[in-house]
């Protein structure tokens, strides 16, 4: 893999992560259940940490740890699937749109299920979150495919010249 291709892959993965995070944010805001959950849990905790900081007090360590855990979980959901599928696609030279969009969406949707293990009944809210994560991964995979994945496995670009007569 040439240095130029490596740079293109790195930039494309960063673009895919950013677009996946944007899609996740839009999806959370558009879903009424997740929006209410974010308003109840996330924003009140963020407001408590920021108000403590503004008043000059050290924030509650539990709240800071919860915010860091949430950030790690979001980074895991948004960054790992496109990076992993980009690596596999580049090594194997796959250029299929279905690989980058579908496999990244599937891996993103399955990550929470794989991490918690099989157990417990599935609620309606979990199905909605799984569908949202599939869409988030699909967006990230399609952005990667558009930026770099459609050129995976090809040799260096050459210039075409008309045959001499």
C-alpha positions in Angstrom: 0.0 0.0 0.0 1.5 3.3 -1.0 1.8 6.3 1.2 -0.8 8.2 -0.8 -3.3 5.3 -0.5 -2.6 5.1 3.3 -3.3 8.8 3.6 -6.5 8.5 1.5 -7.7 5.7 3.7 -7.0 7.6 6.9 -8.8 10.7 5.8 -11.7 8.6 4.6 -12.0 6.8 7.9 -12.0 10.1 9.8 -14.7 11.4 7.4 -16.7 8.3 8.0 -16.4 8.6 11.8 -17.5 12.2 11.7 -20.5 11.5 9.5 -21.4 8.5 11.7 -21.3 10.7 14.8 -23.4 13.3 13.0 -25.9 10.6 12.0 -26.0 9.3 15.6 -26.7 12.8 16.9 -29.5 13.4 14.4 -31.0 10.0 15.1 -31.0 10.5 18.8 -32.7 13.9 18.4 -35.3 12.5 15.9 -36.3 9.5 18.1 -38.7 10.7 20.8 -37.8 8.0 23.3 -34.0 8.6 23.0 -34.5 12.4 23.0 -36.4 12.2 26.3 -33.8 9.9 27.7 -31.0 12.3 26.7 -32.9 15.2 28.2 -33.5 13.3 31.5 -30.1 11.7 31.9 -27.5 13.3 29.7 -28.3 17.0 29.8 -29.0 17.2 33.5 -25.7 15.5 34.3 -23.8 17.7 31.8 -25.5 20.8 33.3 -24.5 19.7 36.8 -20.8 19.2 35.8 -20.7 22.6 33.9 -22.4 24.5 36.8 -19.9 23.1 39.3 -17.0 24.1 37.0 -18.5 27.6 36.5 -18.8 28.2 40.2 -15.2 27.1 40.8 -15.9 23.8 42.5 -14.5 20.4 41.5 -17.2 18.5 39.7 -18.6 15.3 41.1 -16.1 12.5 40.2 -19.0 10.1 39.5 -20.5 12.5 37.0 -17.2 13.0 35.3 -16.6 9.3 35.1 -20.2 8.8 33.7 -19.5 11.4 31.0 -16.2 9.8 30.1 -17.9 6.3 29.9 -20.6 7.7 27.6 -17.9 9.3 25.4 -16.0 6.0 25.2 -19.1 4.1 24.3 -20.0 6.6 21.6 -16.5 6.5 20.2 -16.6 2.7 20.2 -19.9 2.6 18.3 -18.9 5.3 15.8 -15.2 4.6 15.2 -14.5 0.9 15.5 -16.9 -0.5 12.8 -15.9 1.8 9.9 -12.2 1.4 10.8 -12.4 -2.4 11.0 -14.4 -2.7 7.8 -12.1 -0.3 6.0 -9.1 -2.4 7.1 -10.7 -5.7 6.0 -11.9 -4.2 2.7 -8.5 -2.7 1.9 -6.5 -5.8 2.7 -8.9 -8.0 0.7 -9.3 -5.5 -2.1 -13.1 -5.4 -1.8 -14.8 -2.4 -3.5 -18.4 -3.4 -3.1 -20.8 -0.8 -1.8 -22.7 -3.5 0.0 -19.6 -4.4 2.0 -18.8 -1.0 3.3 -22.4 0.2 3.9 -24.0 -3.1 4.9 -21.2 -4.7 6.9 -20.4 -1.5 8.7 -24.1 -1.0 9.6 -24.4 -4.6 10.7 -21.3 -4.4 12.9 -22.4 -1.2 14.4 -25.9 -2.6 15.2 -24.4 -5.8 16.6 -21.7 -4.2 18.8 -24.0 -3.5 21.9 -25.5 -7.0 21.6 -22.0 -8.6 21.4 -20.7 -6.6 24.3 -23.5 -7.4 26.7 -23.9 -11.0 25.6 -27.1 -12.9 24.9 -29.5 -12.5 27.8 -32.7 -11.0 28.8 -35.8 -10.2 26.7 -35.7 -7.8 23.9 -37.8 -4.7 24.4 -39.2 -2.4 21.7 -36.7 0.3 22.7 -33.8 -2.0 22.0 -35.1 -2.7 18.5 -35.3 1.0 17.8 -31.8 1.6 19.0 -30.5 -1.4 16.9 -32.2 0.1 13.8 -30.7 3.5 14.6 -27.2 2.0 15.0 -27.6 0.1 11.7 -28.4 3.4 10.0 -25.5 5.1 11.7 -23.0 2.4 10.6 -24.5 2.4 7.1 -23.9 6.1 6.8 -20.4 5.8 8.0 -19.7 2.9 5.6 -21.1 4.6 2.6 -19.1 7.8 3.3 -16.0 5.6 3.5 -16.9 3.8 0.3 -17.5 7.1 -1.5 -14.2 8.6 -0.3 -11.8 5.6 -0.6 -13.5 2.2 -0.6 -14.5 2.2 -4.3 -10.8 2.3 -5.2 -9.6 -0.5 -2.8 -7.2 -3.0 -4.2 -6.5 -1.2 -7.4 -2.9 -0.6 -8.4 -1.4 2.8 -8.8 -3.3 5.1 -11.2 -1.9 5.3 -14.7 -2.5 7.7 -17.4 -4.2 6.4 -20.5 -2.6 7.2 -23.8 -4.0 6.6 -27.3 -2.3 3.8 -29.2 0.2 4.9 -31.8 -0.6 4.2 -35.5 
